[in-house]
């Protein structure tokens, strides 16, 4: 993993896109009441604007959250956090992300309520479900195998 402070000096491709994704991830994280501050962060996997998986050390509020670390997934997809109990590495974080988003897609396509689903930043409409479903297919088929095979391959 590459520390977020080292992105500018790293050999990452698409540094501008990764930096923009970092800002999005930090803003998304700080919108949650359970995160009072970000202490440190690392980029675990990077694919430019399409997908970035960050790992953050946070200061939790200790009322609603005791985790000191969290995964944040951003890109050309709805942002999401994954707790460290559900995922111990970038592959598991992306796998959990896909599962959470698949649940939302299935509920929307059936016309069921999404109240019990992970909240995403799109209305529960079929057109958004289809858009997300196509992105999830790409994540499953193209990016998940890369991360599983060599978690640092896409960083160089």
Secondary structure, DSSP 8 states (H G I E B T S, - for coil): -EEGGGTTTS--SSHHHHHHHHHHHHHHHHTSTTEEEEEEEEEEEE-TTSEEEEEEEEEE-SSS---SEEEEEEESS--EEEETTT-SSHHHHHHHHHHHHHHHHHHHHHT---TTS---SS-S-HHHHHHHHHHHHHIIIIIHHHHHH-TTGGG-
